[in-house]
Amino acid sequence: MRKMQRFNILLGIAALGCALVATSASATPPQRTHYSYAGPGGTDHSLCGFPIKLTILIGEDDYTEFFDKDGNLIMSLDHFVQQDQWSANGTTLTGIPYTANIQCHNSGGVWTCAADGVQEKVPLPDGSLFMGAGRVNPFTGFAIEPTHGVFKNLAGFCAALAP
């Protein structure tokens, strides 16, 4: 009789383990999307003190959403490659394609996001380079000046586009 009880207990534990595995396996898997984009990117008025038009020449984006066991969105990752063109006062500067990542986390209904990587890389007519790289808040308008990182040669960028 004892062997039968042990067998039933082991069978119960095995069934519970299978149920837990099945429950976790039924959670919403990450959803991945890839898309391309291009077109107007808006006008910046703050970088140089005069309006500068941004055009996105190419954009390739891999976007992934992650969910908890209840299917609630808890995190997103956005990996993209983009090439921009900046125009003002009859001058156009074309950037070098750059790569960045945006990571957003949901903590109790409060979303926080940060972008890491290169936010802009533009060769200037004098042979120098305008560049923003590091970490930025991606939702503050033209997010190219990092809070941590390098913001290089804004004066040269503005001089190249100045009236």
VEXDREN-2710 file (C-alpha; in Angstrom, 1 decimal):
% VEXDREN-2710
k/r/px/py/pz
1/MET/0.0/0.0/0.0
2/ARG/2.8/2.4/0.8
3/LYS/4.3/1.9/-2.7
4/MET/1.0/2.9/-4.2
5/GLN/0.8/6.0/-2.0
6/ARG/4.3/7.1/-3.0
7/PHE/3.5/6.4/-6.6
8/ASN/0.3/8.6/-6.3
9/ILE/2.3/11.4/-4.6
10/LEU/5.0/11.3/-7.3
11/LEU/2.3/11.2/-10.0
12/GLY/0.7/14.2/-8.4
13/ILE/4.0/16.1/-8.3
14/ALA/4.7/15.2/-11.9
15/ALA/1.2/16.4/-12.9
16/LEU/1.6/19.7/-11.1
17/GLY/5.0/20.2/-12.7
18/CYS/3.5/19.6/-16.1
19/ALA/0.7/22.1/-15.4
20/LEU/3.2/24.8/-14.3
21/VAL/5.2/24.3/-17.5
22/ALA/2.1/24.4/-19.6
23/THR/1.0/27.6/-17.9
24/SER/4.3/29.4/-18.4
25/ALA/4.4/28.1/-22.0
26/SER/1.0/29.7/-22.7
27/ALA/2.3/33.2/-21.8
28/THR/2.2/35.7/-24.6
29/PRO/5.5/35.4/-26.6
30/PRO/7.4/38.5/-27.6
31/GLN/6.0/40.2/-30.7
32/ARG/8.5/41.3/-33.3
33/THR/7.9/43.7/-36.1
34/HIS/10.3/45.0/-38.9
35/TYR/9.5/48.1/-40.9
36/SER/11.1/50.6/-43.2
37/TYR/10.4/54.3/-43.1
38/ALA/11.4/57.6/-44.7
39/GLY/10.1/61.2/-45.1
40/PRO/9.8/64.4/-43.3
41/GLY/11.2/64.4/-39.8
42/GLY/10.0/67.9/-38.7
43/THR/11.7/71.2/-38.0
44/ASP/14.1/72.0/-35.2
45/HIS/14.2/75.5/-33.8
46/SER/16.4/75.0/-30.8
47/LEU/19.7/73.5/-32.0
48/CYS/21.1/76.6/-33.8
49/GLY/18.6/79.4/-33.1
50/PHE/17.1/79.2/-36.6
51/PRO/14.8/76.6/-38.2
52/ILE/16.4/73.5/-39.6
53/LYS/14.4/71.0/-41.5
54/LEU/15.0/67.3/-40.9
55/THR/14.3/64.7/-43.6
56/ILE/14.7/61.0/-42.9
57/LEU/16.3/59.5/-46.0
58/ILE/16.3/55.8/-44.8
59/GLY/15.1/54.1/-41.7
60/GLU/15.0/50.4/-40.9
61/ASP/13.5/49.4/-37.6
62/ASP/13.2/46.1/-35.6
63/TYR/10.7/46.5/-32.8
64/THR/10.0/43.9/-30.1
65/GLU/7.3/44.0/-27.4
66/PHE/7.5/41.8/-24.3
67/PHE/4.6/40.8/-22.1
68/ASP/4.1/39.4/-18.6
69/LYS/2.2/36.1/-17.9
70/ASP/-1.1/38.0/-18.0
71/GLY/-0.4/39.4/-21.4
72/ASN/0.3/43.0/-20.3
73/LEU/3.0/44.9/-22.2
74/ILE/5.9/45.4/-19.8
75/MET/8.9/46.2/-22.1
76/SER/9.7/47.2/-25.6
77/LEU/13.0/47.3/-27.5
78/ASP/13.5/49.3/-30.7
79/HIS/16.7/48.8/-32.7
80/PHE/17.0/51.0/-35.8
81/VAL/19.4/52.3/-38.4
82/GLN/18.6/55.7/-39.9
83/GLN/20.1/58.3/-42.2
84/ASP/19.1/61.9/-42.0
85/GLN/19.4/65.1/-44.0
86/TRP/19.4/68.5/-42.4
87/SER/18.5/71.7/-44.5
88/ALA/18.5/75.4/-43.7
89/ASN/19.1/78.6/-45.6
90/GLY/19.7/76.9/-48.9
91/THR/22.3/74.4/-47.5
92/THR/21.7/70.7/-47.1
93/LEU/23.9/68.3/-45.0
94/THR/23.5/64.6/-45.4
95/GLY/24.3/62.4/-42.4
96/ILE/26.0/59.0/-42.3
97/PRO/23.7/56.1/-41.4
98/TYR/23.7/55.5/-37.6
99/THR/22.4/52.8/-35.3
100/ALA/20.6/53.3/-32.0
101/ASN/18.3/51.4/-29.6
102/ILE/15.3/52.6/-27.6
103/GLN/14.4/50.5/-24.5
104/CYS/11.2/51.2/-22.6
105/HIS/10.0/49.6/-19.3
106/ASN/6.6/49.6/-17.6
107/SER/6.8/49.7/-13.9
108/GLY/3.4/49.8/-12.3
109/GLY/1.9/51.6/-15.2
110/VAL/4.7/54.2/-15.4
111/TRP/6.8/54.0/-18.6
112/THR/10.5/55.0/-18.7
113/CYS/12.5/55.1/-21.9
114/ALA/16.1/55.7/-22.9
115/ALA/17.8/55.7/-26.3
116/ASP/21.4/54.5/-26.5
117/GLY/23.8/54.7/-29.4
118/VAL/24.5/57.3/-32.1
119/GLN/21.8/59.9/-32.4
120/GLU/23.4/61.7/-35.3
121/LYS/26.5/61.7/-37.4
122/VAL/27.0/64.5/-40.1
123/PRO/30.1/65.2/-42.1
124/LEU/30.6/69.0/-42.4
125/PRO/31.9/70.9/-45.4
126/ASP/35.1/71.8/-43.6
127/GLY/36.0/68.1/-43.2
128/SER/35.0/67.9/-39.5
129/LEU/32.1/65.9/-38.0
130/PHE/29.0/66.8/-36.1
131/MET/27.9/64.0/-33.8
132/GLY/25.7/63.1/-30.9
133/ALA/26.2/59.7/-29.2
134/GLY/25.4/58.2/-25.8
135/ARG/22.1/58.1/-23.9
136/VAL/19.1/60.4/-24.5
137/ASN/15.4/60.6/-23.6
138/PRO/14.0/59.7/-27.0
139/PHE/10.8/61.7/-26.4
140/THR/12.1/65.3/-26.0
141/GLY/11.7/66.6/-29.5
142/PHE/14.9/66.3/-31.4
143/ALA/16.8/64.0/-29.1
144/ILE/20.3/64.2/-30.3
145/GLU/22.1/65.8/-27.4
146/PRO/22.9/63.0/-24.9
147/THR/22.6/63.3/-21.1
148/HIS/25.6/60.9/-21.0
149/GLY/27.9/60.7/-23.9
150/VAL/29.4/63.0/-26.5
151/PHE/27.8/66.0/-28.3
152/LYS/30.5/67.1/-30.7
153/ASN/30.9/70.2/-32.9
154/LEU/27.4/71.8/-32.7
155/ALA/29.1/75.2/-33.6
156/GLY/30.4/73.7/-36.8
157/PHE/27.0/72.2/-37.7
158/CYS/25.2/75.5/-37.1
159/ALA/27.9/77.5/-39.0
160/ALA/27.5/75.2/-42.0
161/LEU/23.7/75.8/-42.1
162/ALA/23.7/79.5/-41.0
163/PRO/22.2/82.2/-43.1
END
